[in-house]
């Protein structure tokens, strides 16, 4: 009788050990799926606009909003810097986890670039720092093609090619970022073309930084 009881106890211990191992494996699989780098993923296409100027927002502030609107939304910055670059005057306003760049425009300063590193700020399509990069894929609804370019027949090298006069749009992804780019059509080869872009930097599947910009040297 004692021998049988000991045998049963040993069996119970073995069952517990196997159950623990199986549970640990399941947890590891779920964790790795949530935090993988998403080097391969299939996206889907629809007929909606893939990326446009309406995506250039931060909370209630949008591209080309004036300086007073920025400070109405976020208050006085923790740090401010004024400088000149390529003949244009700029201001950088820094907040907690947020940097906003404004460019002088007919006497006013207007928003042309935003860099976000904290979750408390909402960008276009309700995407925030800390979200999974798969949310970006779902929101933009494009198809994954062979290689790194997700849509568009152009690439990063096409931006400076003024022999291509039409508007250029494409999506790009590598192991560290997803980037959507739109270059305006070329009207004068002697003048700079305007480039709009939004970049989602990520690590192990989570967005760490969001940057968008338009009309900035």
Number of C-alpha atoms within 10 A of each C-alpha: 6 7 8 9 10 11 12 12 12 12 12 12 12 12 12 12 12 12 12 12 12 12 12 11 12 12 12 12 11 10 11 13 13 15 14 12 18 19 11 11 10 11 15 11 13 10 7 9 9 17 19 15 16 10 19 25 22 23 13 14 18 22 21 18 17 18 19 14 15 21 13 11 12 15 11 14 16 9 11 14 10 12 11 11 9 7 8 12 14 21 19 19 21 18 16 13 14 20 18 24 22 25 25 17 14 7 7 12 19 24 29 22 25 25 19 24 19 17 16 14 16 16 23 19 14 15 21 25 23 17 16 19 25 15 16 17 18 12 13 19 17 21 18 20 13 8 10 16 21 21 19 15 11 14 16 14 7 15 19 11 11 16 9 13 15 12 13 20 24 21 27 19 19 16 15 16 18 22 19 22 23 20 20 16 15 19 12 10 11 8 8 14 18 15 19 22 23 25 19 23 22 23 18 17 22 20 26 22 21 23 20 26 23 21 16 17 11
